[in-house]
Every structure is written in structure tokens, then in C-alpha cells.
Amino acid sequence: MIIVTGATGALNGATVDHLLEHLPASEIVVVARDTARAGRFARRGVQVRRGDYAEPNSLPAAFAGADQLLLVSSNDPAADAPALHRAAIDAAVTAGVKRILYTSHQASAPDNPFVPGRDHFVTEQLLAASGVPWTSLRNGFYAHSLPLLAGPWHETGVIAVPGDGPVSWTAREDAAEAAAAVLISDGAYDGPVTLTAPAAPTFAEIAELASELSGRTIRHQLMDERDWCAARLAAGQPEHMVHFLLGFYRAARGGYFAGVDPLLGELLGRRPRTVRDVLRATTA
């Protein structure tokens, strides 16, 4: 049996959809904090269980019977993500789960300026110490974040960022499909596996591509960090989010998102989506 947490979200929800293309619904369970939001899976015959990382007592029963358990990482910048992940891993051990899979990130590192990268590193250490076979899906930086991180260049004609470096922008849809393929492989992938798009363009290169696709000149501007933060705060962005996002640009500048790997394309059996695909959709 495959049990999937976070299936009411976009990433693991799409993974369940792909699993249902290959497996009967009776072999899949989804775990959600709000079971009412998982109705679309229940209507397809998938068992829905309630479980919440913040309520550890709810988890062992939710994870019971799992041959494989896919844990989604916390996406709340204000949460103590490693503590939530520890609760989930401990519950998986208690429930006798045979393999734990975890949605990690390619930039899992203890010194990553981007906080989630450090959280993923800690979680991978917890997985390694659990005594349970595990797989960490180190997904590339999700491409749906590009419009936010590149800024409103459609209106301004400028991609203004406080730090630049190569980023392997990876489609969340592709990562979800690849996760299903790894689950169906039933343990063929052990430990950390890297799932990225085939290229890692900089914002300067993205500005050139945006110019080509939009038919007008899109400039790249590297801003002073203090000026960028001041501009974001003046635009009404909360201070904690400004500093959270600043960590991304610092990590990009440090090369934390630069690596690429062919495995994603091999699992998909096709070319993964690219930045060009993302920009074409936004400029159409």
C-alpha cells in the first residue's frame, strides 16, 4: 500500500493522480489535515485518513499499513518544519512503514542561505537515522515560483533582483509525475535522488529569453540588497517574507540551485518542461 500525505496540495495531489493511472485505488491511501478537501480522491475509491504533522497522535493510525509513505515537506515559512517532519518520521517508525519518501530539494545543505534548504538537510538526517529505508526526492526549484521571483517584468520591462545565479527551474507537474514513477519502482531509488530540469539559467539569461518571447526588450538589473528590501517593504510585502525571499537570491548567487541531473527526464520518458515553456505560457 502507498500512503501519500499532502494530497490536497498541488504537488502530492498530482502525484496521486499519476499513481491512479497505474494502480487500483484500493492500493492508495491519502492523508489530509482536512479530509473534506480530499473528496475528489474518495470519489475515485481512494481511502482518506485524517493526519496532521502538528498533531503527532493522529499520525500512526494514518500511516498504518504503508509499504511506502510519501511525506510532503511543510511549506509554512513560519513553522518549525524540522520538528513537524520529525513527528511524521517518528510516527512512520511507530506504524511500521517499510519505506519513507520525502519531498526535499536539490539545495539541501546545512549552510544554505535559503531556510528551506537547511530544513531539508535536517530532515534528511532524521530520515537517515530512522532505521527505515528512505528516498529523498531532491526536486529542483519549482518553476511556478518564477513569476514571483522575477518580479513584474511584464509591466516594468525589468527583471530586478538582489542576487543572481543559475537556477534549475523545474516544473512542479514534472516533479509530481516523477515521484509517482519512483513510488511505482518500489524501492529502486534509495537515499537522495535529484530531479531537475535539464538547464539552470540565470535571471540575466531569463531576461534575454523574455525579450525574445515577448518581442520587446526586457532588461536585467542587479539591485543592492538594501534597496531591494526597501522596495519590497514599500510595496507592502511583509518583512518576514522579504527576508525569506532574500535568502533565495543569496542561495542562487552562491550556486546552490545550479546543479542539473538527467534522471527527471529518464523517469518521465520525455523532455522535462523548461523556463522557455514557463515564459511562453505567461507571455501568450
DRENBA-687915 format. One record per residue (C-alpha): residue in three letters; x, y, z. Coordinates in Angstrom, 2 decimals, padded with zeros to 5 digits. Example, Ala and Ser with C-alpha at 12.3 -4.5 7.8 and 13.67 -1.06 7.14 Angstrom:
BEGIN
<resn=ala; x=012.30; y=-004.50; z=007.80>
<resn=ser; x=013.67; y=-001.06; z=007.14>
% end
This chain:
BEGIN
<resn=met; x=000.00; y=000.00; z=000.00>
<resn=ile; x=001.16; y=003.52; z=-000.85>
<resn=ile; x=000.15; y=006.29; z=001.55>
<resn=val; x=000.51; y=009.92; z=000.48>
<resn=thr; x=000.36; y=012.99; z=002.73>
<resn=gly; x=-000.44; y=016.47; z=001.47>
<resn=ala; x=-002.59; y=015.16; z=-001.37>
<resn=thr; x=-004.89; y=018.18; z=-001.11>
<resn=gly; x=-001.94; y=020.28; z=-002.30>
<resn=ala; x=-000.78; y=020.70; z=-005.87>
<resn=leu; x=002.40; y=018.59; z=-005.71>
<resn=asn; x=001.34; y=015.40; z=-003.97>
<resn=gly; x=-002.21; y=015.69; z=-005.31>
<resn=ala; x=-000.82; y=015.43; z=-008.82>
<resn=thr; x=001.36; y=012.51; z=-007.71>
<resn=val; x=-001.76; y=010.63; z=-006.57>
<resn=asp; x=-003.41; y=011.36; z=-009.92>
<resn=his; x=-000.43; y=009.77; z=-011.69>
<resn=leu; x=-000.46; y=006.80; z=-009.31>
<resn=leu; x=-004.10; y=006.18; z=-010.15>
<resn=glu; x=-003.11; y=005.83; z=-013.81>
<resn=his; x=-001.08; y=002.74; z=-012.86>
<resn=leu; x=-002.53; y=001.30; z=-009.65>
<resn=pro; x=-006.02; y=000.46; z=-008.37>
<resn=ala; x=-007.48; y=002.93; z=-005.89>
<resn=ser; x=-007.53; y=000.19; z=-003.25>
<resn=glu; x=-003.71; y=000.29; z=-003.12>
<resn=ile; x=-003.55; y=004.02; z=-002.34>
<resn=val; x=-004.39; y=005.99; z=000.80>
<resn=val; x=-004.26; y=009.77; z=001.17>
<resn=val; x=-003.75; y=011.57; z=004.46>
<resn=ala; x=-005.05; y=015.10; z=004.94>
<resn=arg; x=-005.50; y=017.58; z=007.75>
<resn=asp; x=-008.94; y=018.37; z=006.36>
<resn=thr; x=-010.43; y=015.20; z=004.90>
<resn=ala; x=-013.29; y=017.13; z=003.28>
<resn=arg; x=-010.76; y=018.65; z=000.89>
<resn=ala; x=-009.78; y=015.16; z=-000.33>
<resn=gly; x=-013.25; y=014.39; z=-001.63>
<resn=arg; x=-012.10; y=014.04; z=-005.23>
<resn=phe; x=-009.94; y=011.09; z=-004.23>
<resn=ala; x=-012.63; y=009.50; z=-002.07>
<resn=arg; x=-015.00; y=009.62; z=-005.05>
<resn=arg; x=-012.44; y=007.61; z=-007.03>
<resn=gly; x=-012.31; y=004.92; z=-004.33>
<resn=val; x=-009.15; y=006.08; z=-002.53>
<resn=gln; x=-009.26; y=005.73; z=001.24>
<resn=val; x=-008.91; y=009.08; z=003.01>
<resn=arg; x=-007.48; y=009.30; z=006.52>
<resn=arg; x=-007.00; y=012.27; z=008.78>
<resn=gly; x=-003.50; y=013.15; z=009.92>
<resn=asp; x=-001.68; y=016.33; z=010.89>
<resn=tyr; x=002.06; y=016.69; z=011.48>
<resn=ala; x=001.22; y=019.20; z=014.22>
<resn=glu; x=-000.87; y=016.53; z=015.98>
<resn=pro; x=001.56; y=013.61; z=016.31>
<resn=asn; x=-001.01; y=011.34; z=017.94>
<resn=ser; x=-003.05; y=011.45; z=014.73>
<resn=leu; x=-000.26; y=010.04; z=012.59>
<resn=pro; x=000.49; y=006.38; z=013.50>
<resn=ala; x=-003.04; y=005.26; z=012.61>
<resn=ala; x=-002.97; y=007.41; z=009.48>
<resn=phe; x=000.26; y=005.73; z=008.35>
<resn=ala; x=-000.67; y=002.15; z=009.33>
<resn=gly; x=-000.16; y=-000.50; z=006.67>
<resn=ala; x=002.12; y=001.56; z=004.44>
<resn=asp; x=004.63; y=-000.27; z=002.29>
<resn=gln; x=005.64; y=003.19; z=001.08>
<resn=leu; x=004.82; y=006.54; z=002.66>
<resn=leu; x=005.28; y=009.80; z=000.74>
<resn=leu; x=005.75; y=012.71; z=003.16>
<resn=val; x=005.24; y=016.20; z=001.82>
<resn=ser; x=007.50; y=018.84; z=003.32>
<resn=ser; x=005.98; y=021.70; z=005.29>
<resn=asn; x=005.52; y=024.82; z=003.17>
<resn=asp; x=004.82; y=027.24; z=006.02>
<resn=pro; x=007.75; y=029.70; z=006.33>
<resn=ala; x=006.72; y=030.44; z=009.92>
<resn=ala; x=006.60; y=026.81; z=011.05>
<resn=asp; x=009.32; y=024.74; z=012.71>
<resn=ala; x=009.49; y=022.44; z=009.69>
<resn=pro; x=012.11; y=020.01; z=011.06>
<resn=ala; x=010.02; y=019.46; z=014.21>
<resn=leu; x=006.94; y=018.72; z=012.10>
<resn=his; x=008.93; y=016.37; z=009.89>
<resn=arg; x=010.41; y=014.64; z=012.95>
<resn=ala; x=006.90; y=013.96; z=014.24>
<resn=ala; x=005.95; y=012.42; z=010.90>
<resn=ile; x=009.08; y=010.27; z=010.70>
<resn=asp; x=008.70; y=009.07; z=014.29>
<resn=ala; x=005.09; y=008.14; z=013.57>
<resn=ala; x=006.14; y=006.26; z=010.45>
<resn=val; x=008.60; y=004.23; z=012.53>
<resn=thr; x=005.89; y=003.51; z=015.10>
<resn=ala; x=003.47; y=002.46; z=012.36>
<resn=gly; x=005.99; y=000.05; z=010.83>
<resn=val; x=006.23; y=001.82; z=007.47>
<resn=lys; x=008.57; y=-000.10; z=005.17>
<resn=arg; x=009.92; y=002.87; z=003.15>
<resn=ile; x=009.64; y=006.63; z=003.63>
<resn=leu; x=009.85; y=009.02; z=000.70>
<resn=tyr; x=010.15; y=012.75; z=001.27>
<resn=thr; x=009.73; y=015.77; z=-000.99>
<resn=ser; x=013.06; y=017.50; z=-000.47>
<resn=his; x=015.04; y=019.98; z=-002.56>
<resn=gln; x=018.22; y=019.87; z=-004.61>
<resn=ala; x=019.69; y=022.58; z=-002.38>
<resn=ser; x=019.51; y=020.50; z=000.80>
<resn=ala; x=022.54; y=021.80; z=002.70>
<resn=pro; x=023.37; y=022.91; z=006.25>
<resn=asp; x=024.76; y=026.27; z=005.11>
<resn=asn; x=022.12; y=027.17; z=002.52>
<resn=pro; x=021.11; y=030.85; z=002.86>
<resn=phe; x=017.57; y=029.80; z=001.86>
<resn=val; x=015.94; y=028.47; z=005.03>
<resn=pro; x=014.03; y=025.54; z=003.44>
<resn=gly; x=017.33; y=024.12; z=002.17>
<resn=arg; x=018.59; y=023.89; z=005.75>
<resn=asp; x=015.29; y=022.37; z=006.88>
<resn=his; x=015.51; y=019.72; z=004.16>
<resn=phe; x=019.06; y=018.88; z=005.23>
<resn=val; x=017.96; y=018.36; z=008.84>
<resn=thr; x=015.03; y=016.22; z=007.70>
<resn=glu; x=017.26; y=014.04; z=005.56>
<resn=gln; x=019.48; y=013.46; z=008.60>
<resn=leu; x=016.38; y=012.41; z=010.56>
<resn=leu; x=015.45; y=010.00; z=007.77>
<resn=ala; x=018.94; y=008.52; z=007.72>
<resn=ala; x=018.82; y=008.00; z=011.49>
<resn=ser; x=015.31; y=006.47; z=011.47>
<resn=gly; x=016.40; y=002.95; z=010.60>
<resn=val; x=013.76; y=002.82; z=007.84>
<resn=pro; x=014.73; y=002.65; z=004.15>
<resn=trp; x=014.19; y=006.09; z=002.67>
<resn=thr; x=014.25; y=008.12; z=-000.50>
<resn=ser; x=014.65; y=011.88; z=-000.63>
<resn=leu; x=013.24; y=013.48; z=-003.77>
<resn=arg; x=015.54; y=016.47; z=-004.23>
<resn=asn; x=013.38; y=018.48; z=-006.61>
<resn=gly; x=014.74; y=021.45; z=-008.50>
<resn=phe; x=013.44; y=024.91; z=-007.61>
<resn=tyr; x=009.80; y=024.98; z=-008.64>
<resn=ala; x=009.25; y=026.92; z=-011.84>
<resn=his; x=005.81; y=028.19; z=-010.80>
<resn=ser; x=007.71; y=030.48; z=-008.38>
<resn=leu; x=009.47; y=032.25; z=-011.26>
<resn=pro; x=006.82; y=034.98; z=-011.80>
<resn=leu; x=007.10; y=035.94; z=-008.12>
<resn=leu; x=010.88; y=035.87; z=-008.01>
<resn=ala; x=011.46; y=037.56; z=-011.37>
<resn=gly; x=009.11; y=040.37; z=-010.38>
<resn=pro; x=006.53; y=042.24; z=-012.51>
<resn=trp; x=008.69; y=042.47; z=-015.61>
<resn=his; x=005.63; y=042.37; z=-017.88>
<resn=glu; x=004.70; y=045.81; z=-016.54>
<resn=thr; x=008.14; y=047.29; z=-015.82>
<resn=gly; x=010.25; y=045.78; z=-018.59>
<resn=val; x=012.90; y=044.96; z=-015.97>
<resn=ile; x=013.84; y=041.83; z=-014.05>
<resn=ala; x=015.28; y=043.50; z=-010.94>
<resn=val; x=016.80; y=041.10; z=-008.40>
<resn=pro; x=019.18; y=041.43; z=-005.42>
<resn=gly; x=021.24; y=038.41; z=-006.39>
<resn=asp; x=021.68; y=036.27; z=-009.48>
<resn=gly; x=022.94; y=032.81; z=-010.27>
<resn=pro; x=021.94; y=029.66; z=-012.14>
<resn=val; x=018.67; y=028.04; z=-011.04>
<resn=ser; x=017.38; y=024.73; z=-012.39>
<resn=trp; x=013.76; y=025.89; z=-012.59>
<resn=thr; x=011.76; y=022.65; z=-012.53>
<resn=ala; x=008.06; y=022.23; z=-013.24>
<resn=arg; x=006.12; y=021.06; z=-010.20>
<resn=glu; x=003.98; y=018.99; z=-012.55>
<resn=asp; x=007.07; y=017.09; z=-013.72>
<resn=ala; x=008.27; y=016.55; z=-010.15>
<resn=ala; x=004.88; y=015.11; z=-009.21>
<resn=glu; x=004.90; y=012.71; z=-012.14>
<resn=ala; x=008.45; y=011.63; z=-011.34>
<resn=ala; x=007.51; y=010.98; z=-007.70>
<resn=ala; x=004.81; y=008.60; z=-008.88>
<resn=ala; x=007.34; y=006.81; z=-011.08>
<resn=val; x=009.72; y=006.43; z=-008.12>
<resn=leu; x=006.90; y=005.07; z=-005.95>
<resn=ile; x=005.89; y=002.57; z=-008.61>
<resn=ser; x=009.51; y=001.42; z=-008.85>
<resn=asp; x=009.04; y=000.00; z=-005.32>
<resn=gly; x=012.38; y=000.84; z=-003.77>
<resn=ala; x=014.57; y=001.09; z=-006.87>
<resn=tyr; x=015.78; y=004.51; z=-005.73>
<resn=asp; x=017.44; y=004.75; z=-002.34>
<resn=gly; x=018.64; y=007.79; z=-000.43>
<resn=pro; x=018.80; y=011.21; z=-002.11>
<resn=val; x=017.80; y=011.43; z=-005.78>
<resn=thr; x=017.98; y=014.68; z=-007.74>
<resn=leu; x=015.10; y=015.64; z=-010.03>
<resn=thr; x=015.74; y=018.81; z=-012.04>
<resn=ala; x=015.11; y=020.42; z=-015.39>
<resn=pro; x=017.99; y=020.00; z=-017.87>
<resn=ala; x=019.27; y=023.59; z=-017.64>
<resn=ala; x=019.88; y=026.25; z=-014.98>
<resn=pro; x=019.59; y=029.75; z=-016.46>
<resn=thr; x=020.42; y=032.93; z=-014.58>
<resn=phe; x=018.00; y=035.85; z=-014.32>
<resn=ala; x=020.15; y=037.67; z=-016.86>
<resn=glu; x=019.58; y=034.80; z=-019.30>
<resn=ile; x=015.88; y=034.73; z=-018.44>
<resn=ala; x=015.67; y=038.44; z=-019.31>
<resn=glu; x=017.12; y=037.66; z=-022.74>
<resn=leu; x=014.63; y=034.84; z=-023.23>
<resn=ala; x=011.74; y=037.02; z=-022.06>
<resn=ser; x=012.82; y=039.64; z=-024.59>
<resn=glu; x=012.78; y=037.08; z=-027.36>
<resn=leu; x=009.36; y=035.69; z=-026.45>
<resn=ser; x=007.66; y=039.00; z=-025.70>
<resn=gly; x=009.07; y=040.87; z=-028.67>
<resn=arg; x=010.32; y=043.77; z=-026.56>
<resn=thr; x=013.47; y=044.49; z=-024.59>
<resn=ile; x=013.41; y=043.14; z=-021.03>
<resn=arg; x=016.36; y=044.40; z=-019.01>
<resn=his; x=018.15; y=042.64; z=-016.17>
<resn=gln; x=019.02; y=044.78; z=-013.16>
<resn=leu; x=021.09; y=043.63; z=-010.21>
<resn=met; x=019.99; y=045.65; z=-007.20>
<resn=asp; x=021.63; y=046.39; z=-003.88>
<resn=glu; x=020.06; y=044.11; z=-001.25>
<resn=arg; x=019.05; y=047.03; z=000.97>
<resn=asp; x=017.40; y=048.85; z=-001.91>
<resn=trp; x=015.55; y=045.71; z=-002.98>
<resn=cys; x=014.30; y=045.04; z=000.56>
<resn=ala; x=013.18; y=048.65; z=000.93>
<resn=ala; x=011.28; y=048.46; z=-002.35>
<resn=arg; x=009.53; y=045.24; z=-001.38>
<resn=leu; x=008.57; y=046.62; z=002.02>
<resn=ala; x=007.28; y=049.81; z=000.40>
<resn=ala; x=005.16; y=047.63; z=-001.92>
<resn=gly; x=003.51; y=046.12; z=001.16>
<resn=gln; x=005.26; y=042.75; z=001.36>
<resn=pro; x=005.57; y=041.54; z=004.99>
<resn=glu; x=009.05; y=041.92; z=006.44>
<resn=his; x=009.43; y=038.23; z=007.30>
<resn=met; x=008.61; y=037.28; z=003.71>
<resn=val; x=011.06; y=039.84; z=002.29>
<resn=his; x=013.90; y=038.34; z=004.31>
<resn=phe; x=012.74; y=034.80; z=003.48>
<resn=leu; x=012.89; y=035.55; z=-000.24>
<resn=leu; x=016.21; y=037.35; z=000.09>
<resn=gly; x=017.64; y=034.03; z=001.20>
<resn=phe; x=016.66; y=032.55; z=-002.17>
<resn=tyr; x=018.61; y=035.18; z=-004.12>
<resn=arg; x=021.63; y=034.74; z=-001.88>
<resn=ala; x=021.47; y=030.98; z=-002.42>
<resn=ala; x=021.16; y=031.46; z=-006.19>
<resn=arg; x=024.21; y=033.72; z=-006.14>
<resn=gly; x=026.05; y=031.03; z=-004.17>
<resn=gly; x=025.27; y=028.33; z=-006.74>
<resn=tyr; x=023.02; y=026.24; z=-004.52>
<resn=phe; x=020.43; y=025.75; z=-007.30>
<resn=ala; x=022.88; y=025.31; z=-010.15>
<resn=gly; x=023.04; y=021.53; z=-010.42>
<resn=val; x=021.15; y=019.64; z=-013.10>
<resn=asp; x=020.54; y=015.92; z=-013.47>
<resn=pro; x=019.14; y=013.78; z=-016.32>
<resn=leu; x=017.13; y=011.50; z=-014.01>
<resn=leu; x=013.92; y=013.53; z=-014.23>
<resn=gly; x=013.77; y=013.16; z=-017.99>
<resn=glu; x=014.56; y=009.45; z=-017.71>
<resn=leu; x=011.69; y=008.92; z=-015.27>
<resn=leu; x=009.28; y=010.93; z=-017.41>
<resn=gly; x=010.37; y=009.34; z=-020.66>
<resn=arg; x=010.35; y=012.79; z=-022.28>
<resn=arg; x=011.97; y=016.20; z=-022.09>
<resn=pro; x=011.08; y=018.00; z=-018.86>
<resn=arg; x=009.44; y=021.41; z=-019.09>
<resn=thr; x=011.86; y=024.34; z=-019.34>
<resn=val; x=011.97; y=028.03; z=-018.45>
<resn=arg; x=011.09; y=028.75; z=-022.06>
<resn=asp; x=007.87; y=026.78; z=-021.60>
<resn=val; x=007.04; y=028.73; z=-018.42>
<resn=leu; x=007.72; y=032.11; z=-020.01>
<resn=arg; x=005.86; y=031.23; z=-023.18>
<resn=ala; x=002.77; y=030.47; z=-021.10>
<resn=thr; x=003.00; y=033.83; z=-019.33>
<resn=thr; x=003.59; y=035.85; z=-022.49>
<resn=ala; x=000.94; y=034.17; z=-024.64>
% end
